[in-house]
Structures are given as C-alpha cells and as structure tokens.
Amino acid sequence: MFCLSAAGLPVYWLGNDTLRVSAALFAENRRRLCQGLKAKDGVVPKSVVVLQGGEQTQRYCTDTDVLFRQESFFHWAFGVTEADCYGAIDVDSGKSILFVPKLPESYATWMGEIFPKEHFKEKYAVDEVHYTCDVSLSVLVFTAQPLWSVLLTLRGQNTDSGSTCREASFDGISRFQVNNTLLHPVIVDCRVVKTDMELEVLRYTNRVSSEAHKMVNCQVISFFFFYLCSLFQHYCYTKGGMRHTSYTCICGTGNNSSVLHYGHAGAPNDKTITGGDMCLFDMGGEYYCYSSDITCSFPANGKFTPDQRAIYEAVLKASRAVMAALRPGVKWTDMHRLADKVHLEELVKIGILHGSVEDMMKVHLGSVFMPHGLGHLLGIDVHDVGGYPEGIERVDEPGLKSLRMGRLVQERMVLTVEPGIYFINHLLNQALANPAQSCFINNQVLARFRGFGGVRIEDDIAVTADGIELLTCVPRTVEEIEAFMADSTKPFSPVV
C-alpha cells in the first residue's frame, strides 16, 4: 500500500514493521539519470527518455495471470507497481510523465476500483499522468513539430544474461527522431552506484532474508524434509512484506549441494534430508524489487564432521580474505584469484591436493573446485546490470570467464562475495584425465569426498570509502553455527 510520509511525500509500505520507501528514491534516480545524460556527448537539448514498463502476461494460452513483477529499468526510474505503463523524462528540466492504461468499465467489477489519473500523480510523485493510448496523440505529437527533438529509448545488452532489453515502442513513434544507443550505458552506470535511499532498502532485504535463513536453520533438525524453501518464503512474506523472492530458491543437500543452480524443474528441491548431509541453502527475498542473495552452508544434524569442517573453514577463510582486501579501486578479477589461491592452499592442507599452489594457479586448478565467479553486482536485479561496460572484456579463462563483473570496485557498489568448494564428478573426472591438473590431485583422498556435495558462503556487501559494510547477518563460523543450531529447540525470536 502507499501512504504519505511526515513530509507529505508518498511512501510505499506494507504495514507493521516493513520498510517505508519514499517516492523520493525514484525522483533522485531520475535526477541522476538526467545529470548523466547532460554530461554525455551526443545528447542534444530537448531530448526525452521514454521507458516502457513490464506487461501483464498469462500462463501459456490460459487466462491465468503470471504474478507480475515490474521491469527493472522502469522500476528504477519510477517505482511503479502497476503493469502496462510507460514513463517519460524531459532531460533538460527533469519533468516526469507517467502513462497508465485506460481501463475498461468491466475492470471495476472484476479487479477493483478504477482510479483517476490524479491518483497516480500523487501516488508516484510525478509531474503529469496521461493514458497510454495518448502517448503519441495527446502528449508527444504536435502539428508543427514535436516538443522534444529526440526520443532516447533503451536498447542494450545485459552483459550478465546476454539478453537485449526491450526498447519502448508505441504507435506514432516513427514520427520522431529516435536514438536507442545513448541511454543504455548511462542508466546502467547509474544503477551500478547506489544512493543512500537504495542502500537502506538493500539493508532491509538483507536483514529480513538473514532472519529467514536463521529460522530455516532452526527447523532443519525437526523437519528433515526438503520443502524448507517454502518456510523461507513464508517468513519473508509474512514478516518482511516480500511477495517475491529474488530468484528460485536453491536448497541442495548431500550431493545435490554441488549442483550450482539446484531447484530448477529437473532438480526441484525435492530430496529428503538425511542426518549426515551438508545443506547448501541459497535464498534471497525481494522488497519493492530490490534484491538480496544469501547462501548458508551447514550440517543437517547441527554438528560438522571433520571433513565438513575442513571444507567449510577453507571457504570461510577465502570469504574473509576477500572481504578484508575489498575497497574502491581493487580489481574484481584479482579478488576471484585471491579466493582461488586460498582454496588451493587449504585443499593442500586437507590432503586432496599436493604441490605448488602457484603452479596449480597456472593450470586453473581452482576452477575445478569453484567453476563459478566469486560474486556479482546486486540491486534491483539479483545479477544486476553493469558488470562489463564497453571497453572491459571478460577474461577467457576457466572460472574467470564465469565472473559476472570485470569492473574495478567502486564506492557504493553492492556486491555478493560467494566463494565455494564443490566436488562435481564431471569436473573432477575431467581434471583427472588432464595430466597438467591430475599431477596435483591425490585421488585416494579425493575419493573420500566423492558425494560430499559442496559448500558456498555468500554474503552481500556495500563498498565504502575505505572498505566494506557487511549487509548479511547470519552465523558464519563453525562454532557459531553449531551453537545456533543446538539452540534451535528454543523459541525463535526474530529481529526485523
């Protein structure tokens, strides 16, 4: 629901102890976007940004609606929760116009009250509201010449997914001069660096999601069943107002904890937990489209075996080494290599590997045990945009080619730090068949870890002027986890 703040600004709020998010957050985003565009070569006076929001869709050929979630760029600029909208921003003045659907009379019978345009003007603190059917006729098209000389539409590749975002289109747009190359790099750069208000929302999503993870950990021993992701979602929704999760929950146990994206239709979080399993739960709630992304690894029975402890503490050591080294100006690729180096050193101590760690790095042995990247940008999308701007190329090496960001670390970035060690038979067999890598592997010791699964520790951090702010708050050391799970019989008292 929306209400007014003490200052009279509209506020998004879902009641009780959920976070109040002011429309000022999105006004500030629009201001930053205009500022960035004015400083960019090629953006001429009287230019206007035109963004198209997400559309309500149905499940295949039925009339069953898919739960709507706003398109991310549109949400970043306007904070609008309704489907099928457009938005325009005059770059020179910063004036904002929202276009909403003109609903049929029958809507009032089946879907609820039809609000006037003034309602949306107040709800989203924009300068004007018009109907989407009037985008070209009533507002943008004039008999002499358009009010704005160039429309800036959004077209560009998401370097994380490889997909191209859909640029705005409407009847009559062909009458205008349209530029679809200038907007994308500027708005992406704006999204990479978070404002104070955005950081506040991301702190909230992490706080609620951290408490939800702790609640799930408390329930594992009593449930021993693999539907614990539903408990996470229930907590995030009932306590935090989070109708959406940031991504499909990953709840791997035993060998399934080595399946990096477990939880899809072919591996649907359906394994019964057994007492000796390692659990790897990667889950994050989303509030008002802002994400969290947290992974907790722990033993199902609350007590680490010596092998589980050794692998867990190796990953924890890598996580803490990276977070200690993180600050503005460091190379994210160097942070990935640092995690690899710590993992290899620890695997030597365990006895799985032997030989020179520097030589292991040269043959990319770290990617056998951590094939994914160290972490990624986080914001309105869980894998947020902007990881590889123009001029920055991926490093074409095992492990690093899966790294979702190649930029230098900047203040006010929000990133995940998620090192992991996994025993994936496919990769282990490849390494054993490769003489350059197999010479470092003690196969007799490795055999003991076949079927172990994996350990990942994922925290969300905000980069500060001289280091980081840790946003995630869950038990992390072996001692903390064992003590917390031993206490799980006591009533759970979340702090939200």
C-alpha positions in Angstrom: 0.0 0.0 0.0 1.0 3.6 -0.3 0.7 6.4 2.3 2.2 9.8 3.0 5.3 10.5 5.0 5.6 13.2 7.6 7.0 15.4 4.9 3.9 14.8 2.7 5.7 12.5 0.2 4.1 9.3 -1.0 5.6 6.2 0.6 5.5 2.5 -0.3 4.8 0.5 2.8 3.3 -3.0 3.5 2.3 -2.4 7.1 3.6 -3.5 10.5 7.4 -3.4 10.7 8.1 -3.4 7.0 10.2 -0.7 5.4 8.7 2.6 4.3 10.2 3.6 0.9 9.8 7.2 -0.2 9.0 8.1 -3.8 12.0 10.5 -3.4 14.2 7.4 -4.1 12.9 7.3 -7.7 12.9 11.1 -8.1 16.6 11.0 -7.1 17.3 8.3 -9.6 15.6 10.3 -12.4 17.7 13.4 -11.4 20.9 11.4 -11.5 19.9 10.0 -14.9 19.3 13.4 -16.4 22.6 14.7 -14.9 24.4 11.8 -16.5 22.8 12.3 -19.9 23.5 16.0 -19.9 27.2 15.2 -19.5 27.3 12.7 -22.3 28.3 13.6 -25.8 25.6 13.2 -28.4 22.6 14.1 -26.1 21.0 17.1 -27.7 18.8 19.7 -26.0 15.1 18.9 -25.9 15.7 15.1 -25.5 13.3 12.9 -23.6 13.8 9.5 -22.1 11.0 7.1 -22.9 10.8 3.8 -20.9 8.2 1.1 -21.3 7.2 -0.9 -18.2 6.5 -4.6 -17.8 3.4 -6.2 -19.3 1.0 -8.4 -17.5 1.2 -11.9 -19.0 -0.8 -15.1 -18.8 0.3 -18.7 -18.3 0.6 -20.1 -21.9 -2.8 -19.9 -23.6 -4.9 -19.6 -20.4 -6.4 -16.6 -18.7 -4.4 -17.4 -15.5 -2.1 -14.4 -14.7 1.6 -14.8 -14.0 2.4 -12.9 -10.8 3.5 -9.5 -12.1 6.9 -8.0 -11.3 7.9 -4.7 -12.7 10.6 -4.4 -15.4 13.8 -3.4 -13.6 14.8 -0.2 -15.5 11.3 1.1 -15.4 11.1 0.4 -11.7 14.4 2.1 -11.0 13.1 5.3 -12.6 9.5 5.4 -11.5 8.8 2.8 -8.7 5.5 1.9 -10.3 3.9 -1.4 -9.3 1.2 -1.5 -12.0 1.6 -3.3 -15.3 1.4 -1.9 -18.9 2.7 1.6 -18.2 5.1 4.0 -19.9 7.2 6.8 -18.5 8.9 9.9 -20.0 11.5 12.2 -18.5 12.5 15.5 -20.1 16.3 15.6 -19.8 16.6 19.4 -19.7 14.1 20.0 -17.0 13.7 16.7 -15.3 10.0 16.8 -15.7 8.4 13.3 -15.4 5.3 12.0 -17.1 3.7 8.6 -16.3 1.3 6.9 -18.7 -1.2 4.4 -17.3 -3.7 2.1 -19.0 -7.2 3.4 -19.6 -9.1 0.6 -18.0 -12.5 -0.7 -19.3 -15.6 -0.3 -17.1 -15.7 -4.0 -16.5 -12.4 -3.7 -14.6 -14.3 -2.2 -11.7 -16.5 -5.3 -11.4 -13.7 -7.9 -11.5 -10.5 -6.2 -10.5 -11.4 -3.3 -8.2 -11.7 0.5 -8.2 -10.6 2.4 -11.3 -8.6 5.3 -10.1 -8.4 8.7 -11.9 -5.1 10.0 -13.3 -4.7 12.3 -10.3 -4.4 9.3 -8.0 -1.3 8.1 -9.9 0.2 11.6 -9.9 0.0 11.7 -6.1 1.0 8.0 -5.6 4.2 8.2 -7.6 5.1 12.0 -7.2 5.4 12.6 -10.9 4.6 15.8 -12.7 2.0 14.6 -15.1 -0.1 11.5 -15.8 -1.7 10.6 -19.1 -3.2 7.4 -20.5 -1.0 5.1 -22.6 -3.4 5.4 -25.5 -2.4 9.1 -25.6 1.4 8.6 -25.6 1.7 9.9 -29.2 -1.5 11.8 -29.9 -2.1 13.9 -26.9 1.4 14.5 -25.5 4.2 13.9 -27.8 2.9 14.7 -31.3 2.2 18.3 -32.3 1.0 19.6 -35.6 4.1 21.7 -36.2 7.0 19.8 -34.7 7.4 17.6 -31.6 8.0 19.3 -28.3 11.1 17.1 -27.9 13.5 16.8 -30.7 14.9 13.3 -29.8 13.4 10.4 -28.0 16.0 8.3 -26.1 14.9 4.7 -25.9 16.6 1.9 -24.0 18.3 -0.8 -26.1 21.5 -2.6 -25.0 22.8 -5.9 -23.9 22.7 -7.2 -20.4 26.3 -8.5 -20.2 25.3 -10.9 -17.5 22.5 -12.7 -19.2 23.4 -11.9 -22.8 19.8 -10.7 -23.4 18.9 -7.4 -25.1 16.5 -5.2 -23.2 13.3 -4.3 -25.0 13.2 -0.6 -26.1 10.0 1.3 -25.8 7.6 1.3 -28.8 4.2 2.9 -29.4 2.0 3.8 -32.2 3.4 7.0 -33.7 7.0 6.7 -32.6 8.1 6.6 -36.2 7.3 10.3 -36.4 10.1 11.1 -34.1 13.9 11.1 -34.3 14.8 8.2 -32.0 18.2 7.3 -30.6 18.5 3.9 -28.9 22.2 3.9 -28.1 22.8 6.8 -25.8 20.5 5.9 -22.9 21.6 2.4 -22.0 25.2 2.9 -20.8 24.2 6.0 -18.8 21.3 4.4 -17.0 23.3 1.2 -16.4 26.1 3.2 -14.8 23.6 5.0 -12.6 22.3 1.6 -11.4 25.8 0.3 -10.5 26.3 3.1 -7.9 23.6 3.0 -5.1 22.2 6.1 -3.4 21.7 6.3 0.4 18.0 5.5 -0.1 18.7 2.4 -2.2 21.3 1.2 0.3 18.6 1.5 3.0 16.3 -0.8 1.1 19.1 -3.3 0.4 20.0 -3.3 4.1 16.4 -4.2 4.8 16.2 -7.0 2.3 19.3 -8.5 3.8 18.1 -8.1 7.4 14.8 -9.9 6.7 16.4 -12.6 4.5 19.1 -13.2 7.1 16.5 -13.8 9.8 14.6 -16.1 7.4 17.7 -18.1 6.8 18.2 -18.4 10.6 14.6 -19.5 11.0 15.1 -22.3 8.4 18.3 -23.4 10.1 16.3 -23.8 13.3 13.8 -26.0 11.6 16.1 -28.4 9.7 16.5 -30.9 12.5 12.8 -31.1 13.3 11.7 -31.2 9.6 14.3 -33.3 7.9 12.3 -32.7 4.8 13.2 -30.9 1.7 10.5 -28.2 1.5 12.3 -25.8 3.7 12.4 -23.2 0.9 8.7 -22.7 1.5 9.4 -21.7 5.1 11.9 -19.1 3.9 9.4 -17.6 1.5 6.7 -17.7 4.2 8.9 -15.8 6.6 10.0 -13.2 4.1 6.4 -12.6 3.0 4.7 -12.5 6.5 7.5 -10.7 8.3 9.0 -8.6 5.6 6.3 -8.0 3.1 8.3 -9.8 0.3 5.8 -11.2 -2.2 8.7 -12.2 -4.5 12.0 -13.9 -3.9 15.0 -12.6 -5.8 15.4 -15.9 -7.7 14.4 -19.5 -7.5 15.5 -20.8 -4.1 18.4 -23.3 -4.2 18.1 -25.9 -1.4 20.7 -28.6 -2.0 21.6 -31.3 0.4 24.1 -34.1 0.3 25.5 -34.5 -3.2 22.9 -32.0 -4.5 24.7 -29.2 -2.8 27.2 -29.4 -5.6 24.5 -28.6 -8.2 25.2 -24.9 -8.6 21.6 -23.9 -9.7 19.7 -26.7 -7.9 16.0 -26.0 -7.6 15.0 -26.0 -11.3 12.3 -28.2 -12.8 14.8 -31.0 -13.4 16.1 -30.9 -9.8 13.3 -29.3 -7.8 14.4 -29.1 -4.2 12.7 -32.5 -3.5 15.4 -34.6 -1.8 14.7 -35.8 1.8 17.4 -34.6 4.2 19.4 -37.2 6.0 21.4 -36.7 9.2 24.9 -36.7 7.7 24.2 -34.3 4.9 25.7 -30.9 4.3 23.0 -28.4 3.4 23.5 -25.5 1.0 20.7 -23.0 1.0 20.9 -20.1 -1.4 17.8 -17.9 -0.9 17.0 -14.2 -1.0 13.9 -12.1 -0.5 13.0 -9.1 -2.6 11.3 -6.0 -1.4 9.8 -3.4 -3.8 12.0 -5.0 -6.5 15.3 -4.7 -4.5 17.1 -8.0 -4.0 19.1 -10.0 -1.6 21.3 -13.0 -2.3 22.5 -15.1 0.7 23.9 -18.7 0.9 24.3 -20.6 4.1 26.0 -24.0 4.3 25.6 -26.1 7.4 25.3 -29.8 8.5 21.7 -31.1 8.7 22.2 -32.5 12.2 23.9 -29.4 13.6 27.3 -30.9 14.0 30.2 -30.7 11.5 32.2 -33.9 10.7 36.0 -33.3 10.5 35.8 -33.3 6.6 32.8 -31.0 6.6 34.5 -28.6 9.0 37.7 -28.7 6.9 36.0 -27.8 3.6 33.7 -25.2 5.3 36.6 -23.4 7.0 38.5 -23.4 3.8 35.6 -21.5 2.1 35.2 -19.2 5.1 38.9 -18.3 5.0 38.6 -17.3 1.3 35.5 -15.2 2.1 37.2 -13.3 4.9 40.4 -12.8 2.9 38.4 -11.3 0.0 36.3 -9.0 2.3 39.5 -7.9 4.1 41.0 -6.9 0.7 38.0 -5.2 -0.8 38.0 -1.5 -1.2 37.5 1.0 -4.0 40.0 0.6 -6.8 40.8 -3.1 -6.5 40.2 -5.4 -9.5 37.4 -7.8 -9.0 39.3 -10.4 -11.1 42.1 -10.2 -8.5 39.6 -10.9 -5.8 38.4 -14.0 -7.6 42.1 -15.2 -8.0 42.6 -14.5 -4.3 39.7 -16.8 -3.4 41.1 -19.5 -5.7 44.5 -19.2 -4.1 43.2 -19.6 -0.6 41.0 -22.6 -1.6 44.0 -24.3 -3.2 46.2 -23.7 -0.1 43.5 -25.2 2.1 42.9 -28.2 -0.1 46.7 -28.9 0.1 46.4 -28.8 3.9 43.5 -31.2 3.8 45.5 -33.6 1.5 43.3 -33.5 -1.5 46.0 -31.6 -3.4 49.8 -31.6 -3.2 52.5 -29.5 -4.9 53.0 -25.8 -5.7 49.9 -23.6 -5.4 51.4 -21.2 -7.9 51.8 -24.0 -10.4 48.2 -25.0 -9.7 47.0 -21.5 -10.5 48.8 -21.6 -13.8 46.7 -24.6 -14.9 43.5 -23.1 -13.4 43.0 -25.9 -10.9 40.9 -23.6 -8.7 38.1 -23.7 -11.3 37.7 -27.5 -10.9 36.5 -26.8 -7.3 34.9 -23.4 -7.9 33.7 -23.2 -11.5 31.6 -20.0 -11.0 32.7 -16.5 -10.4 33.4 -15.0 -7.0 30.3 -12.8 -7.0 28.3 -10.2 -8.8 26.6 -6.8 -8.6 23.3 -6.7 -6.7 20.5 -4.3 -6.8 17.1 -4.3 -8.5 18.2 -7.5 -10.2 19.9 -10.2 -8.3 22.5 -10.4 -11.0 22.5 -6.6 -11.5 23.4 -4.8 -14.7 26.7 -3.2 -15.5 29.3 -5.9 -14.9 31.1 -5.4 -18.3 30.7 -1.9 -19.7 32.2 -1.0 -23.1 35.9 -1.4 -23.1 36.0 -4.1 -20.4 36.2 -7.7 -21.7 35.8 -11.0 -19.9 38.9 -12.9 -19.1 38.7 -16.1 -21.2 40.0 -18.5 -18.5 38.2 -21.2 -16.6 36.4 -19.7 -13.6 37.1 -16.1 -14.6 35.0 -16.4 -17.7 32.0 -17.0 -15.5 32.8 -14.0 -13.4 29.8 -11.6 -13.7 31.7 -8.4 -13.2 35.0 -7.1 -14.6 35.0 -3.5 -13.4 37.2 -2.0 -10.7 35.4 -2.0 -7.4 33.7 1.4 -6.7 32.4 3.0 -3.6 28.6 2.4 -3.3 28.6 -0.7 -5.3 26.7 -3.6 -3.7 28.3 -7.0 -4.4 28.0 -10.6 -3.4 31.0 -12.4 -2.1 30.3 -16.1 -2.6 33.3 -18.4 -2.7 32.6 -22.1 -2.8 34.3 -25.5 -3.0 32.3 -28.3 -4.7 33.0 -31.9 -5.6 31.4 -32.1 -9.0 32.0 -35.5 -10.6 32.0 -34.2 -14.2 34.8 -31.6 -13.4 36.8 -34.0 -11.2 36.8 -36.6 -13.9 38.0 -34.0 -16.5 40.8 -32.9 -14.2 41.9 -36.4 -13.5 42.0 -37.0 -17.3 44.2 -33.9 -17.8 47.9 -34.6 -17.0 48.5 -30.9 -16.3 46.0 -30.9 -13.5 45.9 -34.6 -12.3 49.5 -34.4 -11.2 48.4 -32.2 -8.3 45.5 -34.4 -7.2 45.7 -37.1 -4.5 43.0 -39.3 -5.9 42.9 -41.6 -2.8 42.0 -38.7 -0.6 39.7 -37.1 -3.2 37.7 -40.4 -3.3 36.7 -39.8 0.3 34.9 -36.5 -0.9 33.0 -38.0 -3.8 29.4 -37.4 -3.0 30.3 -34.8 -0.4 28.4 -32.1 -2.4 29.7 -28.6 -1.8 30.0 -25.6 0.5 29.2 -22.0 -0.5 29.3 -19.0 1.8 27.6 -15.9 0.2 27.3 -12.5 1.8 26.1 -9.2 0.4 28.4 -6.2 1.0 28.3 -2.5 0.2 31.6 -0.9 -0.8 32.5 2.1 1.4 35.2 4.7 1.0 37.8 2.5 2.8 36.4 -1.0 2.9 33.0 -2.6 3.1 29.8 -2.7 5.0 28.6 -6.3 5.6 24.8 -6.3 4.9 24.2 -10.0 5.7 23.9 -11.2 9.3 23.9 -14.9 9.9 26.1 -17.3 11.9 29.3 -17.9 9.9 31.9 -19.7 12.0 31.7 -23.4 12.7 31.3 -22.6 16.4 28.5 -20.0 15.7 26.6 -22.4 13.5 26.8 -25.4 15.9 25.8 -23.2 18.9 22.9 -21.6 17.0 21.6 -25.0 15.8 22.0 -26.5 19.2 19.8 -23.7 20.5 17.1 -24.4 17.8 14.8 -26.1 20.3 14.3 -22.7 22.0 11.5 -20.4 20.7 12.8 -18.4 17.7 12.7 -14.7 18.3 13.4 -12.8 15.1 14.6 -9.2 15.0 13.2 -7.5 11.9 
